[in-house]
Structures are given as structure tokens and as C-alpha cells.
Amino acid sequence: MYLNFYQLKRAPFNVTPDPEFLFWNPSYEEILGTLMYGIQERKGLVVILGEVGLGKTTLLRSALERFDPQRLKVIHTFHANGSFKELLEILYR
């Protein structure tokens, strides 16, 4: 329905966030720079906090697309409301 009406090449509303549809602004560029620095310099744990719908996951996917998946191990947790022990178990899988 949207594709024809708006003359889009792809569906813009998917279940998983698509970095191609990310609207770049100065805040996102700063966060992306921080993420890239943290990953490239092997700073360990990088945390992005914010309200639902702000683009955290899309921004993270955009950053991860820039790295070779053979050289980078990514652990992405959702709803990490468990104990510290449970978090360690997720990290060591």
C-alpha cells in the first residue's frame, strides 16, 4: 500500500530496525562516533540508554555494519533486567 502511493523502493516499516532509514542528526553522529571509538579501541562494554523509539537499536546496527563480522563478536541484550550473574551468563555464551 505505502510502496505504490509514496513511490518507495522498499517497505519502510519492518519488525527489525533498518539503518538505511536512519535520520542523521548531530546527536546521532556524536553517538555513532562514541560507539565506533569504543569498539575500535576495545573499551569493553558500551551502553546506549534512552527512551523507547529514539533509534538506539538502529544506530547500533548502523555502527555494526561498518565492521567485519568475522573479527567482531557482538553480544546484544534486550531487557537486561536480570541479576548480575544472569548478565555474566549471557556474556559468556
N, CA, C and O atoms as CSV, one atom per row, in Angstrom:
chain,resi,resn,atom,element,x,y,z
A,1,MET,N,N,0.826,-1.194,0.000
A,1,MET,CA,C,0.000,0.000,0.000
A,1,MET,C,C,0.874,1.263,0.000
A,1,MET,O,O,0.675,2.156,-0.823
A,2,TYR,N,N,1.842,1.333,0.927
A,2,TYR,CA,C,2.713,2.504,1.024
A,2,TYR,C,C,3.652,2.613,-0.169
A,2,TYR,O,O,3.942,3.709,-0.649
A,3,LEU,N,N,4.122,1.466,-0.641
A,3,LEU,CA,C,5.120,1.469,-1.712
A,3,LEU,C,C,4.631,2.206,-2.946
A,3,LEU,O,O,5.327,3.080,-3.462
A,4,ASN,N,N,3.446,1.866,-3.421
A,4,ASN,CA,C,2.913,2.496,-4.627
A,4,ASN,C,C,2.528,3.950,-4.383
A,4,ASN,O,O,2.847,4.826,-5.187
A,5,PHE,N,N,1.849,4.200,-3.285
A,5,PHE,CA,C,1.350,5.549,-3.014
A,5,PHE,C,C,2.493,6.560,-2.887
A,5,PHE,O,O,2.440,7.648,-3.461
A,6,TYR,N,N,3.534,6.180,-2.121
A,6,TYR,CA,C,4.657,7.088,-1.895
A,6,TYR,C,C,5.829,6.833,-2.845
A,6,TYR,O,O,6.878,7.466,-2.728
A,7,GLN,N,N,5.648,5.917,-3.771
A,7,GLN,CA,C,6.665,5.556,-4.756
A,7,GLN,C,C,7.980,5.161,-4.073
A,7,GLN,O,O,9.053,5.647,-4.431
A,8,LEU,N,N,7.873,4.276,-3.091
A,8,LEU,CA,C,9.034,3.792,-2.349
A,8,LEU,C,C,9.610,2.546,-3.008
A,8,LEU,O,O,8.891,1.791,-3.663
A,9,LYS,N,N,10.887,2.340,-2.834
A,9,LYS,CA,C,11.555,1.160,-3.382
A,9,LYS,C,C,11.444,-0.036,-2.440
A,9,LYS,O,O,11.439,-1.187,-2.878
A,10,ARG,N,N,11.356,0.251,-1.133
A,10,ARG,CA,C,11.266,-0.803,-0.113
A,10,ARG,C,C,10.271,-0.399,0.949
A,10,ARG,O,O,9.959,0.779,1.122
A,11,ALA,N,N,9.776,-1.404,1.660
A,11,ALA,CA,C,8.844,-1.142,2.755
A,11,ALA,C,C,9.593,-0.481,3.914
A,11,ALA,O,O,10.600,-1.019,4.375
A,12,PRO,N,N,9.122,0.675,4.394
A,12,PRO,CA,C,9.839,1.391,5.456
A,12,PRO,C,C,9.549,0.884,6.865
A,12,PRO,O,O,10.284,1.220,7.793
A,13,PHE,N,N,8.511,0.096,7.048
A,13,PHE,CA,C,8.107,-0.314,8.396
A,13,PHE,C,C,8.272,-1.820,8.544
A,13,PHE,O,O,7.394,-2.590,8.156
A,14,ASN,N,N,9.407,-2.234,9.107
A,14,ASN,CA,C,9.682,-3.648,9.328
A,14,ASN,C,C,9.761,-3.930,10.815
A,14,ASN,O,O,9.780,-3.013,11.636
A,15,VAL,N,N,9.806,-5.202,11.150
A,15,VAL,CA,C,9.887,-5.606,12.549
A,15,VAL,C,C,11.235,-5.224,13.146
A,15,VAL,O,O,11.311,-4.784,14.293
A,16,THR,N,N,12.302,-5.393,12.360
A,16,THR,CA,C,13.633,-5.041,12.852
A,16,THR,C,C,14.063,-3.697,12.269
A,16,THR,O,O,13.783,-3.409,11.105
A,17,PRO,N,N,14.733,-2.881,13.061
A,17,PRO,CA,C,15.179,-1.568,12.587
A,17,PRO,C,C,16.165,-1.688,11.431
A,17,PRO,O,O,17.021,-2.574,11.431
A,18,ASP,N,N,16.050,-0.815,10.464
A,18,ASP,CA,C,16.909,-0.814,9.288
A,18,ASP,C,C,17.729,0.470,9.271
A,18,ASP,O,O,17.166,1.558,9.145
A,19,PRO,N,N,19.061,0.362,9.397
A,19,PRO,CA,C,19.912,1.554,9.417
A,19,PRO,C,C,19.790,2.423,8.166
A,19,PRO,O,O,20.110,3.611,8.207
A,20,GLU,N,N,19.337,1.853,7.071
A,20,GLU,CA,C,19.193,2.644,5.847
A,20,GLU,C,C,18.168,3.761,6.016
A,20,GLU,O,O,18.233,4.775,5.322
A,21,PHE,N,N,17.229,3.579,6.928
A,21,PHE,CA,C,16.191,4.574,7.151
A,21,PHE,C,C,16.513,5.512,8.318
A,21,PHE,O,O,15.654,6.277,8.756
A,22,LEU,N,N,17.731,5.453,8.811
A,22,LEU,CA,C,18.125,6.296,9.944
A,22,LEU,C,C,18.193,7.758,9.513
A,22,LEU,O,O,18.813,8.090,8.502
A,23,PHE,N,N,17.558,8.615,10.279
A,23,PHE,CA,C,17.596,10.052,10.021
A,23,PHE,C,C,18.781,10.629,10.790
A,23,PHE,O,O,18.753,10.711,12.018
A,24,TRP,N,N,19.821,11.029,10.062
A,24,TRP,CA,C,21.036,11.521,10.703
A,24,TRP,C,C,20.864,12.936,11.227
A,24,TRP,O,O,20.352,13.813,10.532
A,25,ASN,N,N,21.297,13.144,12.457
A,25,ASN,CA,C,21.311,14.468,13.069
A,25,ASN,C,C,22.586,14.566,13.914
A,25,ASN,O,O,23.263,13.556,14.108
A,26,PRO,N,N,22.923,15.727,14.408
A,26,PRO,CA,C,24.182,15.875,15.169
A,26,PRO,C,C,24.291,14.937,16.376
A,26,PRO,O,O,25.381,14.446,16.672
A,27,SER,N,N,23.192,14.683,17.069
A,27,SER,CA,C,23.240,13.783,18.232
A,27,SER,C,C,23.593,12.366,17.814
A,27,SER,O,O,24.417,11.713,18.453
A,28,TYR,N,N,22.971,11.889,16.741
A,28,TYR,CA,C,23.251,10.534,16.256
A,28,TYR,C,C,24.695,10.417,15.788
A,28,TYR,O,O,25.345,9.398,16.023
A,29,GLU,N,N,25.199,11.457,15.126
A,29,GLU,CA,C,26.581,11.415,14.656
A,29,GLU,C,C,27.550,11.348,15.834
A,29,GLU,O,O,28.559,10.646,15.770
A,30,GLU,N,N,27.247,12.070,16.900
A,30,GLU,CA,C,28.095,12.039,18.097
A,30,GLU,C,C,28.045,10.662,18.756
A,30,GLU,O,O,29.078,10.128,19.159
A,31,ILE,N,N,26.852,10.092,18.867
A,31,ILE,CA,C,26.702,8.764,19.472
A,31,ILE,C,C,27.415,7.720,18.616
A,31,ILE,O,O,28.097,6.843,19.147
A,32,LEU,N,N,27.262,7.810,17.299
A,32,LEU,CA,C,27.936,6.868,16.411
A,32,LEU,C,C,29.450,6.976,16.579
A,32,LEU,O,O,30.140,5.957,16.614
A,33,GLY,N,N,29.964,8.178,16.681
A,33,GLY,CA,C,31.397,8.369,16.901
A,33,GLY,C,C,31.861,7.733,18.200
A,33,GLY,O,O,32.925,7.116,18.254
A,34,THR,N,N,31.062,7.884,19.242
A,34,THR,CA,C,31.389,7.287,20.537
A,34,THR,C,C,31.373,5.768,20.444
A,34,THR,O,O,32.263,5.100,20.971
A,35,LEU,N,N,30.363,5.223,19.776
A,35,LEU,CA,C,30.286,3.773,19.587
A,35,LEU,C,C,31.489,3.247,18.810
A,35,LEU,O,O,32.114,2.264,19.207
A,36,MET,N,N,31.803,3.905,17.710
A,36,MET,CA,C,32.918,3.482,16.877
A,36,MET,C,C,34.227,3.534,17.668
A,36,MET,O,O,35.041,2.614,17.584
A,37,TYR,N,N,34.425,4.591,18.423
A,37,TYR,CA,C,35.627,4.717,19.249
A,37,TYR,C,C,35.689,3.588,20.273
A,37,TYR,O,O,36.726,2.946,20.437
A,38,GLY,N,N,34.580,3.351,20.958
A,38,GLY,CA,C,34.539,2.307,21.978
A,38,GLY,C,C,34.850,0.933,21.409
A,38,GLY,O,O,35.527,0.130,22.051
A,39,ILE,N,N,34.359,0.661,20.208
A,39,ILE,CA,C,34.596,-0.637,19.583
A,39,ILE,C,C,36.027,-0.726,19.053
A,39,ILE,O,O,36.729,-1.705,19.308
A,40,GLN,N,N,36.450,0.289,18.321
A,40,GLN,CA,C,37.787,0.260,17.714
A,40,GLN,C,C,38.901,0.223,18.756
A,40,GLN,O,O,39.920,-0.439,18.563
A,41,GLU,N,N,38.702,0.931,19.848
A,41,GLU,CA,C,39.730,0.996,20.892
A,41,GLU,C,C,39.553,-0.090,21.951
A,41,GLU,O,O,40.243,-0.091,22.970
A,42,ARG,N,N,38.627,-1.013,21.703
A,42,ARG,CA,C,38.400,-2.167,22.584
A,42,ARG,C,C,38.143,-1.742,24.029
A,42,ARG,O,O,38.762,-2.257,24.961
A,43,LYS,N,N,37.234,-0.808,24.194
A,43,LYS,CA,C,36.928,-0.277,25.520
A,43,LYS,C,C,36.056,-1.210,26.351
A,43,LYS,O,O,35.775,-0.922,27.515
A,44,GLY,N,N,35.627,-2.324,25.765
A,44,GLY,CA,C,34.829,-3.291,26.517
A,44,GLY,C,C,33.357,-3.036,26.353
A,44,GLY,O,O,32.833,-3.083,25.240
A,45,LEU,N,N,32.695,-2.772,27.428
A,45,LEU,CA,C,31.250,-2.606,27.439
A,45,LEU,C,C,30.863,-1.190,27.005
A,45,LEU,O,O,31.354,-0.203,27.553
A,46,VAL,N,N,29.983,-1.110,26.022
A,46,VAL,CA,C,29.462,0.177,25.559
A,46,VAL,C,C,27.956,0.143,25.776
A,46,VAL,O,O,27.291,-0.787,25.320
A,47,VAL,N,N,27.417,1.122,26.451
A,47,VAL,CA,C,25.990,1.149,26.776
A,47,VAL,C,C,25.345,2.377,26.144
A,47,VAL,O,O,25.872,3.487,26.229
A,48,ILE,N,N,24.192,2.159,25.507
A,48,ILE,CA,C,23.398,3.258,24.970
A,48,ILE,C,C,22.069,3.234,25.711
A,48,ILE,O,O,21.352,2.235,25.673
A,49,LEU,N,N,21.744,4.319,26.376
A,49,LEU,CA,C,20.491,4.405,27.123
A,49,LEU,C,C,19.597,5.478,26.519
A,49,LEU,O,O,20.083,6.502,26.037
A,50,GLY,N,N,18.298,5.242,26.547
A,50,GLY,CA,C,17.355,6.243,26.057
A,50,GLY,C,C,15.947,5.694,26.022
A,50,GLY,O,O,15.729,4.493,26.183
A,51,GLU,N,N,15.014,6.564,25.816
A,51,GLU,CA,C,13.605,6.180,25.762
A,51,GLU,C,C,13.320,5.294,24.553
A,51,GLU,O,O,14.082,5.280,23.586
A,52,VAL,N,N,12.239,4.571,24.620
A,52,VAL,CA,C,11.797,3.709,23.528
A,52,VAL,C,C,11.539,4.553,22.285
A,52,VAL,O,O,10.907,5.607,22.357
A,53,GLY,N,N,12.038,4.077,21.141
A,53,GLY,CA,C,11.750,4.738,19.873
A,53,GLY,C,C,12.720,5.834,19.471
A,53,GLY,O,O,12.497,6.508,18.466
A,54,LEU,N,N,13.784,6.027,20.222
A,54,LEU,CA,C,14.736,7.089,19.887
A,54,LEU,C,C,15.740,6.695,18.811
A,54,LEU,O,O,16.437,7.554,18.271
A,55,GLY,N,N,15.821,5.400,18.493
A,55,GLY,CA,C,16.719,4.952,17.442
A,55,GLY,C,C,17.978,4.265,17.935
A,55,GLY,O,O,18.943,4.142,17.181
A,56,LYS,N,N,17.993,3.812,19.189
A,56,LYS,CA,C,19.189,3.181,19.753
A,56,LYS,C,C,19.583,1.935,18.963
A,56,LYS,O,O,20.745,1.787,18.583
A,57,THR,N,N,18.645,1.055,18.716
A,57,THR,CA,C,18.933,-0.192,18.014
A,57,THR,C,C,19.339,0.078,16.568
A,57,THR,O,O,20.264,-0.554,16.057
A,58,THR,N,N,18.668,0.992,15.918
A,58,THR,CA,C,19.002,1.324,14.536
A,58,THR,C,C,20.404,1.910,14.455
A,58,THR,O,O,21.165,1.584,13.544
A,59,LEU,N,N,20.742,2.760,15.389
A,59,LEU,CA,C,22.078,3.361,15.435
A,59,LEU,C,C,23.139,2.291,15.693
A,59,LEU,O,O,24.204,2.311,15.076
A,60,LEU,N,N,22.854,1.370,16.592
A,60,LEU,CA,C,23.784,0.280,16.871
A,60,LEU,C,C,23.988,-0.580,15.626
A,60,LEU,O,O,25.122,-0.935,15.304
A,61,ARG,N,N,22.921,-0.915,14.931
A,61,ARG,CA,C,23.041,-1.709,13.706
A,61,ARG,C,C,23.859,-0.965,12.654
A,61,ARG,O,O,24.639,-1.579,11.925
A,62,SER,N,N,23.686,0.339,12.573
A,62,SER,CA,C,24.457,1.142,11.633
A,62,SER,C,C,25.947,1.060,11.964
A,62,SER,O,O,26.777,0.932,11.063
A,63,ALA,N,N,26.283,1.133,13.235
A,63,ALA,CA,C,27.690,1.046,13.650
A,63,ALA,C,C,28.257,-0.335,13.348
A,63,ALA,O,O,29.376,-0.449,12.849
A,64,LEU,N,N,27.501,-1.373,13.642
A,64,LEU,CA,C,27.998,-2.734,13.467
A,64,LEU,C,C,28.174,-3.109,12.003
A,64,LEU,O,O,28.991,-3.971,11.681
A,65,GLU,N,N,27.422,-2.475,11.116
A,65,GLU,CA,C,27.572,-2.734,9.685
A,65,GLU,C,C,28.940,-2.301,9.170
A,65,GLU,O,O,29.365,-2.735,8.099
A,66,ARG,N,N,29.618,-1.466,9.911
A,66,ARG,CA,C,30.907,-0.921,9.480
A,66,ARG,C,C,32.093,-1.818,9.850
A,66,ARG,O,O,33.236,-1.504,9.518
A,67,PHE,N,N,31.825,-2.920,10.527
A,67,PHE,CA,C,32.885,-3.818,10.975
A,67,PHE,C,C,32.755,-5.181,10.314
A,67,PHE,O,O,31.666,-5.591,9.911
A,68,ASP,N,N,33.883,-5.878,10.209
A,68,ASP,CA,C,33.912,-7.232,9.673
A,68,ASP,C,C,33.336,-8.184,10.731
A,68,ASP,O,O,33.888,-8.279,11.827
A,69,PRO,N,N,32.239,-8.889,10.427
A,69,PRO,CA,C,31.627,-9.776,11.418
A,69,PRO,C,C,32.533,-10.947,11.822
A,69,PRO,O,O,32.306,-11.573,12.857
A,70,GLN,N,N,33.548,-11.242,11.019
A,70,GLN,CA,C,34.489,-12.312,11.363
A,70,GLN,C,C,35.478,-11.869,12.453
A,70,GLN,O,O,36.093,-12.703,13.117
A,71,ARG,N,N,35.619,-10.567,12.625
A,71,ARG,CA,C,36.604,-10.049,13.577
A,71,ARG,C,C,35.980,-9.436,14.825
A,71,ARG,O,O,36.698,-9.016,15.734
A,72,LEU,N,N,34.658,-9.381,14.877
A,72,LEU,CA,C,33.982,-8.706,15.984
A,72,LEU,C,C,32.894,-9.611,16.548
A,72,LEU,O,O,32.007,-10.054,15.819
A,73,LYS,N,N,32.964,-9.880,17.835
A,73,LYS,CA,C,31.920,-10.667,18.499
A,73,LYS,C,C,30.981,-9.683,19.190
A,73,LYS,O,O,31.394,-8.904,20.050
A,74,VAL,N,N,29.718,-9.733,18.800
A,74,VAL,CA,C,28.732,-8.805,19.335
A,74,VAL,C,C,27.759,-9.553,20.236
A,74,VAL,O,O,27.239,-10.608,19.871
A,75,ILE,N,N,27.526,-8.999,21.402
A,75,ILE,CA,C,26.509,-9.530,22.309
A,75,ILE,C,C,25.512,-8.409,22.532
A,75,ILE,O,O,25.842,-7.377,23.116
A,76,HIS,N,N,24.314,-8.614,22.070
A,76,HIS,CA,C,23.279,-7.592,22.119
A,76,HIS,C,C,22.155,-8.125,23.001
A,76,HIS,O,O,21.482,-9.087,22.630
A,77,THR,N,N,21.946,-7.517,24.154
A,77,THR,CA,C,20.907,-7.994,25.066
A,77,THR,C,C,19.739,-7.018,25.084
A,77,THR,O,O,19.914,-5.801,25.026
A,78,PHE,N,N,18.559,-7.584,25.165
A,78,PHE,CA,C,17.341,-6.786,25.313
A,78,PHE,C,C,16.792,-7.023,26.713
A,78,PHE,O,O,16.877,-8.137,27.231
A,79,HIS,N,N,16.247,-6.018,27.313
A,79,HIS,CA,C,15.573,-6.159,28.605
A,79,HIS,C,C,16.470,-6.822,29.641
A,79,HIS,O,O,16.088,-7.825,30.244
A,80,ALA,N,N,17.630,-6.280,29.846
A,80,ALA,CA,C,18.577,-6.850,30.805
A,80,ALA,C,C,18.165,-6.493,32.233
A,80,ALA,O,O,18.852,-5.738,32.921
A,81,ASN,N,N,17.051,-7.040,32.655
A,81,ASN,CA,C,16.542,-6.757,33.995
A,81,ASN,C,C,16.924,-7.833,35.001
A,81,ASN,O,O,16.478,-7.796,36.148
A,82,GLY,N,N,17.746,-8.788,34.583
A,82,GLY,CA,C,18.132,-9.884,35.468
A,82,GLY,C,C,19.212,-9.468,36.441
A,82,GLY,O,O,19.573,-8.296,36.555
A,83,SER,N,N,19.707,-10.463,37.133
A,83,SER,CA,C,20.773,-10.228,38.110
A,83,SER,C,C,22.110,-10.077,37.394
A,83,SER,O,O,22.222,-10.320,36.192
A,84,PHE,N,N,23.108,-9.675,38.149
A,84,PHE,CA,C,24.452,-9.546,37.589
A,84,PHE,C,C,24.950,-10.911,37.122
A,84,PHE,O,O,25.610,-11.013,36.088
A,85,LYS,N,N,24.639,-11.944,37.874
A,85,LYS,CA,C,25.049,-13.299,37.498
A,85,LYS,C,C,24.413,-13.686,36.159
A,85,LYS,O,O,25.083,-14.265,35.304
A,86,GLU,N,N,23.145,-13.375,35.974
A,86,GLU,CA,C,22.473,-13.694,34.712
A,86,GLU,C,C,23.097,-12.925,33.545
A,86,GLU,O,O,23.226,-13.459,32.443
A,87,LEU,N,N,23.477,-11.682,33.790
A,87,LEU,CA,C,24.143,-10.898,32.744
A,87,LEU,C,C,25.485,-11.533,32.361
A,87,LEU,O,O,25.818,-11.619,31.179
A,88,LEU,N,N,26.247,-11.971,33.354
A,88,LEU,CA,C,27.512,-12.651,33.072
A,88,LEU,C,C,27.295,-13.931,32.278
A,88,LEU,O,O,28.083,-14.256,31.389
A,89,GLU,N,N,26.231,-14.657,32.597
A,89,GLU,CA,C,25.927,-15.884,31.841
A,89,GLU,C,C,25.631,-15.576,30.394
A,89,GLU,O,O,26.022,-16.340,29.512
A,90,ILE,N,N,24.946,-14.471,30.125
A,90,ILE,CA,C,24.670,-14.057,28.735
A,90,ILE,C,C,25.983,-13.702,28.039
A,90,ILE,O,O,26.195,-14.083,26.887
A,91,LEU,N,N,26.858,-12.983,28.723
A,91,LEU,CA,C,28.115,-12.536,28.131
A,91,LEU,C,C,29.060,-13.687,27.821
A,91,LEU,O,O,29.833,-13.611,26.866
A,92,TYR,N,N,29.010,-14.749,28.612
A,92,TYR,CA,C,29.935,-15.854,28.414
A,92,TYR,C,C,29.400,-16.958,27.519
A,92,TYR,O,O,30.064,-17.985,27.375
A,93,ARG,N,N,28.237,-16.797,26.912
A,93,ARG,CA,C,27.706,-17.817,25.982
A,93,ARG,C,C,28.497,-17.849,24.723
A,93,ARG,O,O,28.201,-18.640,23.828
